[in-house]
Amino acid sequence: MAYIMETGLSNSTIKGAILNVLNRTGLIKPINRLPGYAAKIAVSELNRHMEIARAEIVDLRRETFALRQELSELINFIDRYVVLNDSTVQPSEKRRHSNSQEFFWSGVQGVAYAKRSEPPEEGYYHDIWKPVLDAASDCSSALELGCNRGGQLRAIHTLKPEIELTGVEINPYAAEEAAKLEYAEIIQKSILDFTPEKQWDLAFTAGVLIHFDPFYLPDAYELINKAARKYAFFYENYSETPVNIDYNGRMDLCWARDFAQDFQDAHPGWSVMIEGVTDPGPKYPPHSRRKWTLLQRTGAAG
């Protein structure tokens, strides 16, 4: 070492010479041959490929969403074509052709939904129904279109047991479960096939019109207008402007809009008594909000 220092060589030159000798003798390996360095390079390359894959997945999802939308529009076009153009049946019978929404909710998917939708604990809907029934204090009968297993009917009965209750439900399993509420008459039928033989003081929907193809909404509004003697009530997902919603990967099963306003536009003889919006919070999309609106028929004051 003393000899090396006496040469006057710099430290960097000396280190370089030593490393060169060690490398030639195989006592050290170049850094790009070290396992740790090679692993780092491999991880970096893998991350690059993953970023490319993520971008491709985003593009694929966008294309899939567009294809779903096109397929939904095609399915609904076929539904409408059958309803409007089948010359083998009379106009009054055209509603017997089930559309894609009826097929979905009357079948196994509807059963699965009903099983997940066991009526909630006592009092769950009271914060909605108490002000509604207080405002419609002279209501003695109510019809729910699309009652599922009867959660709304149970809330009404708990608050005002004297009200005569009727529910219409397309799914056989859900209708059978709702019929266990012995104080309510349950009719197992599609809303579009239901022809009321009388009127009820109140006709309402809750989370049902959102599953109607907008093409059929005028029929639902007309039914409510005919069935309701005094009051109409809507409790549905709300959007200021109509929006189509991705429902479990399908674009033909769920929509949000201002249903009560649409109903009023179609049937001007109704005025708003009370209304409100339930908002699940910022973690949920805007169309998760639900608007509830109680309307009164003009001249039907209690």
C-alpha positions in Angstrom: 0.0 0.0 0.0 2.9 2.3 0.8 4.2 1.6 -2.6 0.9 2.5 -4.3 0.6 5.8 -2.4 4.2 6.7 -3.4 3.2 6.4 -7.1 1.1 9.6 -6.7 -1.9 7.9 -8.4 -5.3 9.3 -7.4 -7.7 7.2 -5.4 -10.2 6.8 -8.3 -7.4 5.6 -10.6 -6.3 3.0 -8.0 -9.9 1.8 -7.4 -10.4 1.5 -11.2 -7.3 -0.6 -11.6 -8.2 -2.9 -8.7 -11.8 -3.4 -10.1 -10.3 -4.1 -13.6 -8.0 -6.8 -12.2 -10.8 -8.3 -10.1 -13.1 -8.4 -13.1 -10.6 -10.0 -15.4 -9.9 -12.7 -12.8 -13.7 -13.3 -12.4 -13.7 -12.3 -8.8 -16.5 -9.8 -9.4 -19.3 -9.6 -12.0 -20.5 -6.6 -14.0 -23.5 -4.9 -12.4 -25.8 -6.0 -15.2 -25.1 -9.6 -14.3 -25.9 -9.2 -10.6 -29.2 -11.0 -9.6 -30.6 -7.9 -7.9 -30.1 -5.7 -10.9 -31.6 -8.2 -13.3 -34.6 -8.5 -11.1 -35.1 -4.7 -11.0 -34.9 -4.6 -14.8 -37.5 -7.4 -15.0 -39.9 -5.7 -12.6 -39.6 -2.4 -14.6 -40.4 -4.3 -17.8 -43.3 -6.0 -16.2 -44.7 -2.7 -14.9 -44.5 -1.3 -18.4 -46.4 -4.2 -19.8 -49.0 -3.9 -17.1 -49.6 -0.2 -17.9 -50.1 -1.2 -21.5 -52.6 -3.9 -20.5 -54.5 -1.5 -18.2 -54.9 1.0 -21.1 -56.1 -1.8 -23.3 -58.6 -3.0 -20.7 -60.0 0.6 -20.4 -60.4 0.7 -24.2 -62.1 -2.7 -24.1 -64.5 -1.7 -21.4 -65.4 1.4 -23.3 -66.1 -0.7 -26.4 -68.0 -3.3 -24.4 -70.2 -0.5 -22.9 -71.0 0.8 -26.4 -71.8 -2.7 -27.7 -74.1 -3.2 -24.7 -75.9 0.0 -25.4 -76.3 -1.0 -29.1 -77.6 -4.4 -28.1 -80.0 -2.9 -25.6 -81.4 -0.6 -28.3 -81.7 -3.5 -30.7 -83.6 -5.6 -28.1 -86.0 -2.8 -27.3 -86.5 -2.0 -31.0 -87.5 -5.7 -31.5 -89.9 -5.5 -28.5 -91.5 -2.3 -29.9 -91.7 -3.7 -33.4 -93.6 -6.8 -32.1 -95.9 -4.6 -30.0 -96.7 -2.2 -32.8 -96.7 -4.3 -35.9 -98.0 -7.8 -35.0 -101.1 -8.0 -37.2 -102.2 -11.4 -35.8 -103.6 -9.8 -32.6 -106.0 -7.0 -31.8 -104.6 -3.7 -30.5 -106.0 -4.4 -27.1 -104.1 -7.7 -26.9 -100.7 -6.3 -28.0 -99.5 -5.9 -24.4 -99.4 -9.7 -24.1 -96.1 -9.7 -25.9 -93.5 -9.6 -23.0 -90.7 -7.1 -23.5 -87.1 -7.8 -22.3 -87.7 -6.1 -19.0 -90.8 -8.2 -18.2 -88.9 -11.3 -19.2 -86.0 -10.4 -16.9 -88.1 -9.6 -13.8 -90.6 -12.4 -14.2 -87.9 -15.1 -14.4 -85.1 -16.4 -12.3 -83.3 -13.1 -12.1 -86.5 -11.6 -10.6 -86.6 -14.4 -8.1 -83.0 -13.9 -7.1 -83.7 -10.2 -6.7 -86.8 -10.9 -4.5 -84.8 -13.2 -2.3 -82.2 -10.5 -1.8 -85.0 -8.0 -1.1 -86.5 -9.4 2.1 -88.7 -6.8 3.6 -86.6 -4.6 6.0 -87.0 -4.3 9.7 -90.2 -2.7 11.1 -90.3 1.1 10.6 -87.7 1.2 7.7 -89.9 3.2 5.3 -91.8 5.2 8.0 -89.8 8.4 7.4 -91.2 8.5 3.9 -94.7 7.1 4.5 -95.6 9.0 7.6 -95.6 12.5 6.0 -97.2 11.1 2.9 -100.1 9.5 4.8 -100.4 12.5 7.1 -100.8 14.7 3.9 -103.2 12.2 2.3 -105.2 11.8 5.6 -108.4 10.7 3.9 -106.8 7.8 2.1 -108.7 4.6 2.7 -107.3 2.4 -0.1 -104.0 2.1 -1.9 -102.6 0.2 -4.9 -98.9 -0.5 -5.4 -97.8 -1.3 -8.9 -94.7 -3.6 -8.6 -94.9 -4.5 -4.9 -92.1 -7.1 -4.9 -92.4 -8.9 -1.4 -94.5 -6.1 0.1 -92.1 -3.9 2.1 -94.0 -0.7 1.2 -97.4 -2.3 1.9 -96.2 -3.4 5.3 -95.1 0.1 6.2 -98.4 1.6 5.2 -100.3 -1.1 7.2 -98.2 -0.5 10.2 -98.9 3.3 10.1 -102.5 3.1 9.1 -103.9 -0.4 9.4 -107.4 0.7 8.2 -106.2 1.3 4.6 -107.3 -1.4 2.2 -104.2 -2.6 0.3 -103.6 -4.1 -3.1 -100.4 -5.0 -4.9 -99.5 -6.0 -8.4 -96.3 -8.0 -8.9 -95.0 -9.7 -12.1 -92.7 -12.3 -10.4 -94.5 -15.4 -9.1 -92.2 -16.0 -6.2 -92.3 -12.3 -5.0 -96.1 -12.3 -5.4 -96.4 -15.5 -3.3 -94.2 -13.9 -0.6 -96.2 -10.7 -0.6 -99.4 -12.7 -0.3 -98.2 -13.8 3.1 -99.2 -10.3 4.2 -102.8 -11.4 4.8 -104.0 -7.8 5.0 -103.1 -7.1 1.3 -104.6 -8.5 -1.9 -101.8 -9.5 -4.3 -102.3 -9.8 -8.1 -99.6 -11.7 -9.9 -99.5 -10.0 -13.3 -97.4 -7.6 -15.3 -98.2 -4.0 -14.8 -98.6 -3.6 -18.5 -101.3 -6.4 -18.5 -103.1 -5.0 -15.4 -106.5 -3.5 -16.1 -108.0 -2.1 -13.0 -111.7 -2.7 -12.4 -112.0 -0.1 -9.8 -110.2 2.9 -8.4 -108.1 3.3 -5.2 -107.6 6.5 -3.3 -103.9 6.2 -3.8 -101.9 4.5 -6.6 -98.1 4.4 -6.3 -94.8 3.0 -7.4 -91.5 2.5 -5.5 -88.3 1.6 -7.4 -90.3 0.1 -10.3 -90.6 2.7 -13.0 -86.8 2.9 -13.2 -87.0 -0.6 -14.7 -89.5 0.5 -17.4 -88.2 1.0 -20.9 -89.1 4.7 -21.5 -91.1 3.5 -24.5 -93.7 2.0 -22.1 -93.7 4.8 -19.5 -96.8 6.5 -21.0 -98.8 3.3 -20.5 -97.7 3.1 -16.8 -98.6 6.8 -16.3 -102.0 6.2 -18.0 -102.6 3.3 -15.7 -101.8 5.3 -12.6 -104.0 8.2 -13.8 -106.9 5.8 -14.2 -106.4 3.8 -11.0 -105.8 6.7 -8.6 -109.0 8.4 -7.4 -107.3 11.1 -5.3 -103.5 10.6 -4.9 -100.5 9.4 -6.9 -97.2 8.7 -5.3 -93.8 8.1 -6.9 -90.6 7.0 -5.1 -88.0 6.4 -7.8 -84.4 7.0 -8.6 -84.0 10.6 -9.6 -82.1 12.5 -12.3 -82.8 16.0 -13.5 -82.4 14.7 -17.1 -83.2 11.2 -18.2 -80.2 8.8 -17.9 -79.6 5.2 -18.9 -77.9 3.2 -16.1 -75.6 0.1 -16.4 -77.5 -2.5 -14.4 -75.3 -5.6 -13.9 -73.7 -5.2 -17.3 -77.0 -4.6 -19.1 -78.2 -1.3 -20.5 -81.8 -2.2 -21.0 -82.9 -2.7 -17.4 -82.6 0.6 -15.5 -83.2 4.3 -16.1 -83.4 7.4 -13.9 -85.4 10.6 -14.5 -88.0 12.8 -12.8 -90.9 10.4 -13.1 -93.4 12.6 -11.1 -92.7 15.5 -13.4 -93.1 13.3 -16.5 -96.5 12.1 -15.1 -97.6 15.7 -14.5 -96.6 16.6 -18.1 -98.6 13.8 -19.4 -101.6 14.4 -17.1 -101.8 18.0 -16.1 -104.7 17.5 -13.7 -102.4 16.7 -10.8 -100.5 19.0 -8.4 -97.7 18.4 -6.0 -98.6 18.2 -2.3 -95.2 17.3 -0.8 -91.9 16.0 -2.1 -88.4 15.2 -1.0 -85.1 13.6 -2.1 -83.2 10.9 -0.3 -79.4 11.1 -1.1 -77.2 8.1 -0.1 -74.1 10.3 -0.1 -71.1 11.3 -2.2 -69.8 7.7 -2.5 -72.7 6.9 -4.8 -73.5 8.2 -8.3 -76.0 11.0 -8.7 -78.7 8.7 -10.1 -78.7 6.8 -6.8 -80.8 9.6 -5.3 -84.4 8.8 -4.8 -87.1 11.4 -5.2 -90.5 10.9 -3.5 -93.5 13.0 -4.6 -97.1 12.9 -3.5 -99.5 14.3 -6.1 -103.2 15.2 -5.7 -105.8 15.1 -8.4 -107.2 18.6 -9.0 -110.6 18.9 -7.2 -110.0 15.9 -5.0 -109.2 17.7 -1.8 -110.0 15.7 1.3 
